[in-house]
Amino acid sequence: MTITVDMINRWDEEDGLKKYRDEFYIKEGSIYMDGNSLGLLSKRAESSLLSLLDSWKNHGIDGWTSGEEPWFYFAEKLGELSAPLVGAKKEEVMVTGSTTGNLHQLLATFYDPKEKRTKIVADELNFPSDIYAVQSILKLKGFNPDEQLIRVKSRDGHTICEEDIINELNEEVAILILPTVLYRSGQLFDIEKITKAAHEKGVIVGWDGCHSVGAIPHRFHQWEVDFAYWCNYKYLNAGPGGVGALFVHEKHFDKTPGLTGWFGSDKQKQFDMEHTFTPATTSGAYQIGTPHIFSMAPLLGSLKMFEEIGMKKIRDKSLHQTRVMMELIEQELSGYGFKMTNPLEDVCRGGHVSLEHPEAARICKSLKELGVVPDFRKPNIIRLAPVALYSTYKDLYETVQILRNIMNEKHYEKYSNEREVVA
Ligand SMILES: *Cc1c(COP(=O)(O)O)cnc(C)c1O
């Protein structure tokens, strides 16, 4: 089947989510394909940030308990609004910390090496920050990370075979840390299957949801996921450095967090100022210090859009858009040396398309000059992420046309093939 301009126009007209595009600030004449790295600002996120600023202006210290969104309960409120995105009970999700900080917190809580069971299993394509956190908890507990951290190998350099992960799990493994979606190739794991297999071997499982939350529905509670953590600045559009989130299954609410601080207190007790810690009986216990209100504020407006739409429609459009993108690439870009490294089947494809090319770094520079914002990942990967809330089918079509022109004209040759400081 050939994709025609008529088809592109029809998909845009029939798009049930098209009105949401107008809610975002999209630079005139620019095509944004980098929402999996930093989502764009929406008007609702902007207005929730301004409204929280106003509450400081109008209430001073009383903003903790007065105003439209009392700050003292804001993390809990955002947790409750986030819960449907991950299929959790509202007490199981808290908006706090950062992805990496939350992983440190969760490892400090759940990594409890006993006798032979001391190892942590991850994968060799894992995001570096997660690996650094795992290495550091192993060191803190007096182990050698080179011996205790097992990284499951990739057979093709892009994806990880689920059976290879499951085969590494045994009575020597304490925790399995995996991303729900691999950040480079966009492979989506079968979270339910792997969690179940790990539990059968007595292994606790923690999932990094950075590349799936806001793009893909989850059922963390039902799947009995032990814990999860993610950022809110990618598909959730909560702004650079926006506060992250964590999930702890209610079956673990009897645990005391490894890293404690007064904002993890039972809210009724916190201001008793006692030196004996009385933790909240929910995921709220995993908070540490005073919440970063202004770095959480945009998430409120953003989550209201997700609440309105529901994850199913978002996932359906996202899958269709990545499918169309893949077909366009095949149709328009064969013979130029691109290799698609994302999984092709819907069940294991995340929210982006991943293209390998030896000239990837400078092709990305050309794309930027010509109005497309892509994402480069070392050594040779171009990631293109259509985002259901604001990408049009025309964006996809034009991106591929621009890529074809770049290849035809060898436009990229004017740049060096090196990454930028931030890439
Ligand atoms: C973006 C991302 C992170 C980032 O961690 P921060 O602590 O938010 O900087 C971590 N893990 C994965 C898989 C990511 O995609």
The ligand as a Tripos MOL2 file, in Angstrom:
@<TRIPOS>MOLECULE
LIG
   15    15     1     0     0
SMALL
NO_CHARGES

@<TRIPOS>ATOM
      1 C1         14.9480   10.1720   30.7270 C.3       1 LIG1
      2 C2         15.3350    8.9490   31.4580 C.ar      1 LIG1
      3 C3         15.9450    9.0220   32.7160 C.ar      1 LIG1
      4 C4         16.3030   10.3530   33.2960 C.3       1 LIG1
      5 O1         16.5260   10.3510   34.6610 O.3       1 LIG1
      6 P1         16.4100   11.7470   35.4670 P.3       1 LIG1
      7 O2         16.7830   11.3630   36.8350 O.co2     1 LIG1
      8 O3         15.0100   12.2260   35.2980 O.co2     1 LIG1
      9 O4         17.3740   12.6870   34.8430 O.co2     1 LIG1
     10 C5         16.2080    7.8210   33.3670 C.ar      1 LIG1
     11 N1         15.9040    6.6350   32.8140 N.ar      1 LIG1
     12 C6         15.3390    6.5400   31.5860 C.ar      1 LIG1
     13 C7         15.0100    5.2110   31.0020 C.3       1 LIG1
     14 C8         15.0520    7.6920   30.8760 C.ar      1 LIG1
     15 O5         14.5040    7.6000   29.6630 O.3       1 LIG1
@<TRIPOS>BOND
     1     1     2 1
     2     2     3 ar
     3     2    14 ar
     4     3     4 1
     5     3    10 ar
     6     4     5 1
     7     5     6 1
     8     6     7 2
     9     6     8 1
    10     6     9 1
    11    10    11 ar
    12    11    12 ar
    13    12    13 1
    14    12    14 ar
    15    14    15 1
@<TRIPOS>SUBSTRUCTURE
     1 LIG1         1 GROUP 0 **** ****
